[in-house]
Amino acid sequence: MPTYDFFCEVCKKEQEVFMKMSEFQVPICCDKEMKQRIGNYMVIGDIEPYMDQHLGSEPVWVKSKKHRERLMKQHGVQEKFGKGWR
């Protein structure tokens, strides 16, 4: 869920709101809608590289989600979903 920053030009109040994108609405302050401010952003990386020992006879260095998909396809491995999956 994203965080939104708002500012009231009348009373100079700042407010940070945590809400779903689908429920986005501008808060009211001093009987007026607050102005949305562009705040900081956060970049979330793909995945941290790791060594996978289950994709063949020797450990394989996995660099990204796409790389993992290619390795799984190459080694004939599929993820297990459904009953018993954790």
PDB file as gemmi writes it, atoms N, CA and C in Angstrom:
CRYST1    1.000    1.000    1.000  90.00  90.00  90.00 P 1                      
ATOM      1  N   MET A   1       0.839  -1.176   0.000  1.00  0.00           N  
ATOM      2  CA  MET A   1       0.000   0.000   0.000  1.00  0.00           C  
ATOM      3  C   MET A   1       0.888   1.244   0.000  1.00  0.00           C  
ATOM      4  N   PRO A   2       0.580   2.199  -0.849  1.00  0.00           N  
ATOM      5  CA  PRO A   2       1.412   3.403  -0.910  1.00  0.00           C  
ATOM      6  C   PRO A   2       1.108   4.417   0.186  1.00  0.00           C  
ATOM      7  N   THR A   3       2.058   5.287   0.413  1.00  0.00           N  
ATOM      8  CA  THR A   3       1.921   6.404   1.334  1.00  0.00           C  
ATOM      9  C   THR A   3       1.813   7.675   0.508  1.00  0.00           C  
ATOM     10  N   TYR A   4       0.851   8.526   0.842  1.00  0.00           N  
ATOM     11  CA  TYR A   4       0.643   9.784   0.138  1.00  0.00           C  
ATOM     12  C   TYR A   4       0.906  10.945   1.081  1.00  0.00           C  
ATOM     13  N   ASP A   5       1.535  11.992   0.573  1.00  0.00           N  
ATOM     14  CA  ASP A   5       1.816  13.201   1.355  1.00  0.00           C  
ATOM     15  C   ASP A   5       0.897  14.315   0.881  1.00  0.00           C  
ATOM     16  N   PHE A   6       0.258  15.000   1.852  1.00  0.00           N  
ATOM     17  CA  PHE A   6      -0.655  16.096   1.540  1.00  0.00           C  
ATOM     18  C   PHE A   6      -0.263  17.329   2.328  1.00  0.00           C  
ATOM     19  N   PHE A   7      -0.654  18.516   1.803  1.00  0.00           N  
ATOM     20  CA  PHE A   7      -0.311  19.788   2.413  1.00  0.00           C  
ATOM     21  C   PHE A   7      -1.512  20.723   2.305  1.00  0.00           C  
ATOM     22  N   CYS A   8      -1.856  21.412   3.406  1.00  0.00           N  
ATOM     23  CA  CYS A   8      -2.937  22.387   3.411  1.00  0.00           C  
ATOM     24  C   CYS A   8      -2.327  23.774   3.243  1.00  0.00           C  
ATOM     25  N   GLU A   9      -2.731  24.472   2.194  1.00  0.00           N  
ATOM     26  CA  GLU A   9      -2.185  25.810   1.932  1.00  0.00           C  
ATOM     27  C   GLU A   9      -2.739  26.867   2.888  1.00  0.00           C  
ATOM     28  N   VAL A  10      -3.861  26.571   3.554  1.00  0.00           N  
ATOM     29  CA  VAL A  10      -4.472  27.531   4.477  1.00  0.00           C  
ATOM     30  C   VAL A  10      -3.746  27.530   5.817  1.00  0.00           C  
ATOM     31  N   CYS A  11      -3.679  26.364   6.468  1.00  0.00           N  
ATOM     32  CA  CYS A  11      -3.076  26.294   7.805  1.00  0.00           C  
ATOM     33  C   CYS A  11      -1.656  25.726   7.802  1.00  0.00           C  
ATOM     34  N   LYS A  12      -1.149  25.350   6.636  1.00  0.00           N  
ATOM     35  CA  LYS A  12       0.219  24.819   6.469  1.00  0.00           C  
ATOM     36  C   LYS A  12       0.423  23.459   7.132  1.00  0.00           C  
ATOM     37  N   LYS A  13      -0.663  22.750   7.356  1.00  0.00           N  
ATOM     38  CA  LYS A  13      -0.587  21.423   7.959  1.00  0.00           C  
ATOM     39  C   LYS A  13      -0.114  20.413   6.916  1.00  0.00           C  
ATOM     40  N   GLU A  14       0.782  19.522   7.329  1.00  0.00           N  
ATOM     41  CA  GLU A  14       1.243  18.425   6.473  1.00  0.00           C  
ATOM     42  C   GLU A  14       0.670  17.130   7.024  1.00  0.00           C  
ATOM     43  N   GLN A  15       0.323  16.225   6.113  1.00  0.00           N  
ATOM     44  CA  GLN A  15      -0.270  14.960   6.546  1.00  0.00           C  
ATOM     45  C   GLN A  15       0.214  13.846   5.631  1.00  0.00           C  
ATOM     46  N   GLU A  16       0.595  12.726   6.245  1.00  0.00           N  
ATOM     47  CA  GLU A  16       0.989  11.542   5.491  1.00  0.00           C  
ATOM     48  C   GLU A  16      -0.123  10.512   5.648  1.00  0.00           C  
ATOM     49  N   VAL A  17      -0.634  10.000   4.527  1.00  0.00           N  
ATOM     50  CA  VAL A  17      -1.767   9.072   4.555  1.00  0.00           C  
ATOM     51  C   VAL A  17      -1.354   7.755   3.910  1.00  0.00           C  
ATOM     52  N   PHE A  18      -1.673   6.660   4.567  1.00  0.00           N  
ATOM     53  CA  PHE A  18      -1.381   5.306   4.096  1.00  0.00           C  
ATOM     54  C   PHE A  18      -2.702   4.688   3.663  1.00  0.00           C  
ATOM     55  N   MET A  19      -2.899   4.487   2.337  1.00  0.00           N  
ATOM     56  CA  MET A  19      -4.172   3.932   1.856  1.00  0.00           C  
ATOM     57  C   MET A  19      -3.965   3.172   0.561  1.00  0.00           C  
ATOM     58  N   LYS A  20      -4.927   2.306   0.256  1.00  0.00           N  
ATOM     59  CA  LYS A  20      -4.894   1.549  -0.987  1.00  0.00           C  
ATOM     60  C   LYS A  20      -5.094   2.497  -2.162  1.00  0.00           C  
ATOM     61  N   MET A  21      -4.491   2.167  -3.297  1.00  0.00           N  
ATOM     62  CA  MET A  21      -4.662   2.985  -4.494  1.00  0.00           C  
ATOM     63  C   MET A  21      -6.126   3.020  -4.914  1.00  0.00           C  
ATOM     64  N   SER A  22      -6.825   1.901  -4.749  1.00  0.00           N  
ATOM     65  CA  SER A  22      -8.231   1.829  -5.148  1.00  0.00           C  
ATOM     66  C   SER A  22      -9.136   2.667  -4.252  1.00  0.00           C  
ATOM     67  N   GLU A  23      -8.664   3.023  -3.060  1.00  0.00           N  
ATOM     68  CA  GLU A  23      -9.455   3.813  -2.119  1.00  0.00           C  
ATOM     69  C   GLU A  23      -8.934   5.242  -1.991  1.00  0.00           C  
ATOM     70  N   PHE A  24      -8.125   5.678  -2.957  1.00  0.00           N  
ATOM     71  CA  PHE A  24      -7.500   6.999  -2.893  1.00  0.00           C  
ATOM     72  C   PHE A  24      -8.549   8.110  -2.840  1.00  0.00           C  
ATOM     73  N   GLN A  25      -8.393   9.003  -1.872  1.00  0.00           N  
ATOM     74  CA  GLN A  25      -9.207  10.217  -1.794  1.00  0.00           C  
ATOM     75  C   GLN A  25      -8.389  11.289  -1.084  1.00  0.00           C  
ATOM     76  N   VAL A  26      -8.533  12.513  -1.544  1.00  0.00           N  
ATOM     77  CA  VAL A  26      -7.781  13.622  -0.982  1.00  0.00           C  
ATOM     78  C   VAL A  26      -8.435  14.041   0.338  1.00  0.00           C  
ATOM     79  N   PRO A  27      -7.652  14.128   1.429  1.00  0.00           N  
ATOM     80  CA  PRO A  27      -8.215  14.541   2.713  1.00  0.00           C  
ATOM     81  C   PRO A  27      -8.656  16.019   2.695  1.00  0.00           C  
ATOM     82  N   ILE A  28      -9.605  16.334   3.565  1.00  0.00           N  
ATOM     83  CA  ILE A  28     -10.127  17.699   3.698  1.00  0.00           C  
ATOM     84  C   ILE A  28      -9.524  18.322   4.954  1.00  0.00           C  
ATOM     85  N   CYS A  29      -9.104  19.585   4.827  1.00  0.00           N  
ATOM     86  CA  CYS A  29      -8.579  20.330   5.964  1.00  0.00           C  
ATOM     87  C   CYS A  29      -9.023  21.771   5.776  1.00  0.00           C  
ATOM     88  N   CYS A  30      -9.436  22.451   6.840  1.00  0.00           N  
ATOM     89  CA  CYS A  30      -9.875  23.857   6.762  1.00  0.00           C  
ATOM     90  C   CYS A  30     -10.988  24.034   5.717  1.00  0.00           C  
ATOM     91  N   ASP A  31     -11.852  23.049   5.595  1.00  0.00           N  
ATOM     92  CA  ASP A  31     -12.959  23.043   4.627  1.00  0.00           C  
ATOM     93  C   ASP A  31     -12.507  23.069   3.172  1.00  0.00           C  
ATOM     94  N   LYS A  32     -11.276  22.705   2.913  1.00  0.00           N  
ATOM     95  CA  LYS A  32     -10.752  22.641   1.541  1.00  0.00           C  
ATOM     96  C   LYS A  32      -9.995  21.337   1.365  1.00  0.00           C  
ATOM     97  N   GLU A  33      -9.926  20.874   0.114  1.00  0.00           N  
ATOM     98  CA  GLU A  33      -9.109  19.694  -0.169  1.00  0.00           C  
ATOM     99  C   GLU A  33      -7.641  20.058  -0.021  1.00  0.00           C  
ATOM    100  N   MET A  34      -6.888  19.147   0.539  1.00  0.00           N  
ATOM    101  CA  MET A  34      -5.450  19.361   0.669  1.00  0.00           C  
ATOM    102  C   MET A  34      -4.801  19.108  -0.693  1.00  0.00           C  
ATOM    103  N   LYS A  35      -3.633  19.642  -0.902  1.00  0.00           N  
ATOM    104  CA  LYS A  35      -2.875  19.435  -2.134  1.00  0.00           C  
ATOM    105  C   LYS A  35      -1.945  18.241  -1.937  1.00  0.00           C  
ATOM    106  N   GLN A  36      -1.901  17.384  -2.929  1.00  0.00           N  
ATOM    107  CA  GLN A  36      -0.988  16.251  -2.843  1.00  0.00           C  
ATOM    108  C   GLN A  36       0.416  16.711  -3.191  1.00  0.00           C  
ATOM    109  N   ARG A  37       1.383  16.263  -2.409  1.00  0.00           N  
ATOM    110  CA  ARG A  37       2.786  16.582  -2.650  1.00  0.00           C  
ATOM    111  C   ARG A  37       3.481  15.357  -3.213  1.00  0.00           C  
ATOM    112  N   ILE A  38       4.436  15.609  -4.051  1.00  0.00           N  
ATOM    113  CA  ILE A  38       5.262  14.517  -4.544  1.00  0.00           C  
ATOM    114  C   ILE A  38       6.315  14.267  -3.476  1.00  0.00           C  
ATOM    115  N   GLY A  39       6.296  13.075  -2.940  1.00  0.00           N  
ATOM    116  CA  GLY A  39       7.216  12.745  -1.861  1.00  0.00           C  
ATOM    117  C   GLY A  39       8.337  11.849  -2.345  1.00  0.00           C  
ATOM    118  N   ASN A  40       9.024  11.283  -1.393  1.00  0.00           N  
ATOM    119  CA  ASN A  40      10.089  10.340  -1.709  1.00  0.00           C  
ATOM    120  C   ASN A  40       9.495   9.079  -2.303  1.00  0.00           C  
ATOM    121  N   TYR A  41      10.302   8.365  -3.022  1.00  0.00           N  
ATOM    122  CA  TYR A  41       9.855   7.101  -3.573  1.00  0.00           C  
ATOM    123  C   TYR A  41      10.810   6.017  -3.106  1.00  0.00           C  
ATOM    124  N   MET A  42      10.361   4.794  -3.231  1.00  0.00           N  
ATOM    125  CA  MET A  42      11.176   3.670  -2.820  1.00  0.00           C  
ATOM    126  C   MET A  42      11.214   2.670  -3.963  1.00  0.00           C  
ATOM    127  N   VAL A  43      12.391   2.247  -4.317  1.00  0.00           N  
ATOM    128  CA  VAL A  43      12.558   1.259  -5.363  1.00  0.00           C  
ATOM    129  C   VAL A  43      12.789  -0.090  -4.704  1.00  0.00           C  
ATOM    130  N   ILE A  44      11.987  -1.052  -5.100  1.00  0.00           N  
ATOM    131  CA  ILE A  44      12.136  -2.403  -4.567  1.00  0.00           C  
ATOM    132  C   ILE A  44      12.762  -3.250  -5.665  1.00  0.00           C  
ATOM    133  N   GLY A  45      13.905  -3.801  -5.377  1.00  0.00           N  
ATOM    134  CA  GLY A  45      14.628  -4.590  -6.361  1.00  0.00           C  
ATOM    135  C   GLY A  45      13.946  -5.904  -6.680  1.00  0.00           C  
ATOM    136  N   ASP A  46      14.431  -6.536  -7.700  1.00  0.00           N  
ATOM    137  CA  ASP A  46      13.891  -7.812  -8.166  1.00  0.00           C  
ATOM    138  C   ASP A  46      14.005  -8.847  -7.040  1.00  0.00           C  
ATOM    139  N   ILE A  47      15.162  -9.419  -6.870  1.00  0.00           N  
ATOM    140  CA  ILE A  47      15.467 -10.317  -5.755  1.00  0.00           C  
ATOM    141  C   ILE A  47      16.956 -10.190  -5.473  1.00  0.00           C  
ATOM    142  N   GLU A  48      17.352 -10.574  -4.293  1.00  0.00           N  
ATOM    143  CA  GLU A  48      18.765 -10.641  -3.977  1.00  0.00           C  
ATOM    144  C   GLU A  48      19.324 -11.910  -4.639  1.00  0.00           C  
ATOM    145  N   PRO A  49      20.459 -11.827  -5.309  1.00  0.00           N  
ATOM    146  CA  PRO A  49      21.056 -13.033  -5.897  1.00  0.00           C  
ATOM    147  C   PRO A  49      21.298 -14.091  -4.821  1.00  0.00           C  
ATOM    148  N   TYR A  50      21.114 -15.349  -5.196  1.00  0.00           N  
ATOM    149  CA  TYR A  50      21.313 -16.435  -4.243  1.00  0.00           C  
ATOM    150  C   TYR A  50      21.747 -17.698  -4.982  1.00  0.00           C  
ATOM    151  N   MET A  51      22.287 -18.637  -4.222  1.00  0.00           N  
ATOM    152  CA  MET A  51      22.744 -19.910  -4.759  1.00  0.00           C  
ATOM    153  C   MET A  51      21.620 -20.932  -4.562  1.00  0.00           C  
ATOM    154  N   ASP A  52      21.155 -21.542  -5.652  1.00  0.00           N  
ATOM    155  CA  ASP A  52      20.090 -22.550  -5.578  1.00  0.00           C  
ATOM    156  C   ASP A  52      20.693 -23.923  -5.812  1.00  0.00           C  
ATOM    157  N   GLN A  53      20.482 -24.823  -4.865  1.00  0.00           N  
ATOM    158  CA  GLN A  53      21.059 -26.166  -4.947  1.00  0.00           C  
ATOM    159  C   GLN A  53      20.057 -27.196  -5.449  1.00  0.00           C  
ATOM    160  N   HIS A  54      18.880 -26.758  -5.887  1.00  0.00           N  
ATOM    161  CA  HIS A  54      17.834 -27.696  -6.281  1.00  0.00           C  
ATOM    162  C   HIS A  54      17.525 -27.660  -7.770  1.00  0.00           C  
ATOM    163  N   LEU A  55      18.362 -27.016  -8.567  1.00  0.00           N  
ATOM    164  CA  LEU A  55      18.090 -26.904  -9.996  1.00  0.00           C  
ATOM    165  C   LEU A  55      19.002 -27.780 -10.844  1.00  0.00           C  
ATOM    166  N   GLY A  56      19.587 -28.757 -10.278  1.00  0.00           N  
ATOM    167  CA  GLY A  56      20.469 -29.643 -11.032  1.00  0.00           C  
ATOM    168  C   GLY A  56      21.445 -30.331 -10.112  1.00  0.00           C  
ATOM    169  N   SER A  57      22.445 -30.946 -10.710  1.00  0.00           N  
ATOM    170  CA  SER A  57      23.419 -31.695  -9.912  1.00  0.00           C  
ATOM    171  C   SER A  57      24.394 -30.776  -9.171  1.00  0.00           C  
ATOM    172  N   GLU A  58      24.602 -29.561  -9.698  1.00  0.00           N  
ATOM    173  CA  GLU A  58      25.500 -28.616  -9.054  1.00  0.00           C  
ATOM    174  C   GLU A  58      24.745 -27.330  -8.707  1.00  0.00           C  
ATOM    175  N   PRO A  59      25.167 -26.617  -7.650  1.00  0.00           N  
ATOM    176  CA  PRO A  59      24.515 -25.349  -7.300  1.00  0.00           C  
ATOM    177  C   PRO A  59      24.595 -24.337  -8.450  1.00  0.00           C  
ATOM    178  N   VAL A  60      23.558 -23.522  -8.580  1.00  0.00           N  
ATOM    179  CA  VAL A  60      23.472 -22.522  -9.648  1.00  0.00           C  
ATOM    180  C   VAL A  60      23.234 -21.160  -9.011  1.00  0.00           C  
ATOM    181  N   TRP A  61      23.951 -20.147  -9.502  1.00  0.00           N  
ATOM    182  CA  TRP A  61      23.786 -18.783  -9.015  1.00  0.00           C  
ATOM    183  C   TRP A  61      22.586 -18.162  -9.720  1.00  0.00           C  
ATOM    184  N   VAL A  62      21.525 -17.780  -8.976  1.00  0.00           N  
ATOM    185  CA  VAL A  62      20.311 -17.176  -9.534  1.00  0.00           C  
ATOM    186  C   VAL A  62      20.403 -15.666  -9.332  1.00  0.00           C  
ATOM    187  N   LYS A  63      20.263 -14.911 -10.452  1.00  0.00           N  
ATOM    188  CA  LYS A  63      20.502 -13.469 -10.413  1.00  0.00           C  
ATOM    189  C   LYS A  63      19.237 -12.625 -10.390  1.00  0.00           C  
ATOM    190  N   SER A  64      18.114 -13.143 -10.906  1.00  0.00           N  
ATOM    191  CA  SER A  64      16.865 -12.381 -10.954  1.00  0.00           C  
ATOM    192  C   SER A  64      15.693 -13.349 -11.109  1.00  0.00           C  
ATOM    193  N   LYS A  65      14.476 -12.815 -11.038  1.00  0.00           N  
ATOM    194  CA  LYS A  65      13.293 -13.670 -11.212  1.00  0.00           C  
ATOM    195  C   LYS A  65      13.248 -14.259 -12.615  1.00  0.00           C  
ATOM    196  N   LYS A  66      13.546 -13.422 -13.621  1.00  0.00           N  
ATOM    197  CA  LYS A  66      13.558 -13.904 -15.016  1.00  0.00           C  
ATOM    198  C   LYS A  66      14.629 -14.972 -15.205  1.00  0.00           C  
ATOM    199  N   HIS A  67      15.795 -14.754 -14.608  1.00  0.00           N  
ATOM    200  CA  HIS A  67      16.874 -15.729 -14.696  1.00  0.00           C  
ATOM    201  C   HIS A  67      16.442 -17.049 -14.051  1.00  0.00           C  
ATOM    202  N   ARG A  68      15.759 -16.943 -12.922  1.00  0.00           N  
ATOM    203  CA  ARG A  68      15.250 -18.137 -12.224  1.00  0.00           C  
ATOM    204  C   ARG A  68      14.263 -18.896 -13.095  1.00  0.00           C  
ATOM    205  N   GLU A  69      13.350 -18.158 -13.772  1.00  0.00           N  
ATOM    206  CA  GLU A  69      12.391 -18.801 -14.674  1.00  0.00           C  
ATOM    207  C   GLU A  69      13.105 -19.559 -15.789  1.00  0.00           C  
ATOM    208  N   ARG A  70      14.122 -18.912 -16.380  1.00  0.00           N  
ATOM    209  CA  ARG A  70      14.875 -19.570 -17.462  1.00  0.00           C  
ATOM    210  C   ARG A  70      15.589 -20.829 -16.954  1.00  0.00           C  
ATOM    211  N   LEU A  71      16.206 -20.731 -15.774  1.00  0.00           N  
ATOM    212  CA  LEU A  71      16.904 -21.887 -15.210  1.00  0.00           C  
ATOM    213  C   LEU A  71      15.940 -23.031 -14.912  1.00  0.00           C  
ATOM    214  N   MET A  72      14.775 -22.705 -14.365  1.00  0.00           N  
ATOM    215  CA  MET A  72      13.788 -23.739 -14.047  1.00  0.00           C  
ATOM    216  C   MET A  72      13.320 -24.438 -15.324  1.00  0.00           C  
ATOM    217  N   LYS A  73      13.064 -23.655 -16.360  1.00  0.00           N  
ATOM    218  CA  LYS A  73      12.636 -24.222 -17.640  1.00  0.00           C  
ATOM    219  C   LYS A  73      13.746 -25.098 -18.229  1.00  0.00           C  
ATOM    220  N   GLN A  74      14.977 -24.608 -18.157  1.00  0.00           N  
ATOM    221  CA  GLN A  74      16.129 -25.325 -18.688  1.00  0.00           C  
ATOM    222  C   GLN A  74      16.330 -26.665 -17.981  1.00  0.00           C  
ATOM    223  N   HIS A  75      16.088 -26.697 -16.671  1.00  0.00           N  
ATOM    224  CA  HIS A  75      16.293 -27.918 -15.890  1.00  0.00           C  
ATOM    225  C   HIS A  75      15.016 -28.747 -15.727  1.00  0.00           C  
ATOM    226  N   GLY A  76      13.922 -28.315 -16.350  1.00  0.00           N  
ATOM    227  CA  GLY A  76      12.673 -29.072 -16.266  1.00  0.00           C  
ATOM    228  C   GLY A  76      12.048 -29.071 -14.890  1.00  0.00           C  
ATOM    229  N   VAL A  77      12.213 -27.987 -14.168  1.00  0.00           N  
ATOM    230  CA  VAL A  77      11.687 -27.875 -12.802  1.00  0.00           C  
ATOM    231  C   VAL A  77      10.483 -26.938 -12.816  1.00  0.00           C  
ATOM    232  N   GLN A  78       9.431 -27.292 -12.046  1.00  0.00           N  
ATOM    233  CA  GLN A  78       8.259 -26.435 -11.916  1.00  0.00           C  
ATOM    234  C   GLN A  78       8.005 -26.167 -10.448  1.00  0.00           C  
ATOM    235  N   GLU A  79       7.392 -24.996 -10.172  1.00  0.00           N  
ATOM    236  CA  GLU A  79       7.035 -24.685  -8.787  1.00  0.00           C  
ATOM    237  C   GLU A  79       5.806 -25.480  -8.397  1.00  0.00           C  
ATOM    238  N   LYS A  80       5.724 -25.821  -7.147  1.00  0.00           N  
ATOM    239  CA  LYS A  80       4.592 -26.573  -6.637  1.00  0.00           C  
ATOM    240  C   LYS A  80       3.618 -25.612  -5.980  1.00  0.00           C  
ATOM    241  N   PHE A  81       2.398 -25.525  -6.494  1.00  0.00           N  
ATOM    242  CA  PHE A  81       1.353 -24.681  -5.926  1.00  0.00           C  
ATOM    243  C   PHE A  81       0.177 -25.554  -5.533  1.00  0.00           C  
ATOM    244  N   GLY A  82      -0.622 -25.075  -4.622  1.00  0.00           N  
ATOM    245  CA  GLY A  82      -1.813 -25.793  -4.217  1.00  0.00           C  
ATOM    246  C   GLY A  82      -1.631 -26.453  -2.874  1.00  0.00           C  
ATOM    247  N   LYS A  83      -2.289 -27.574  -2.681  1.00  0.00           N  
ATOM    248  CA  LYS A  83      -2.278 -28.272  -1.408  1.00  0.00           C  
ATOM    249  C   LYS A  83      -0.853 -28.662  -1.002  1.00  0.00           C  
ATOM    250  N   GLY A  84      -0.491 -28.300   0.215  1.00  0.00           N  
ATOM    251  CA  GLY A  84       0.812 -28.646   0.748  1.00  0.00           C  
ATOM    252  C   GLY A  84       1.912 -27.662   0.420  1.00  0.00           C  
ATOM    253  N   TRP A  85       1.605 -26.633  -0.383  1.00  0.00           N  
ATOM    254  CA  TRP A  85       2.650 -25.664  -0.737  1.00  0.00           C  
ATOM    255  C   TRP A  85       2.838 -24.672   0.386  1.00  0.00           C  
ATOM    256  N   ARG A  86       4.082 -24.317   0.687  1.00  0.00           N  
ATOM    257  CA  ARG A  86       4.380 -23.345   1.742  1.00  0.00           C  
ATOM    258  C   ARG A  86       5.266 -22.274   1.223  1.00  0.00           C  
TER     259      ARG A  86                                                      
END                                                                             
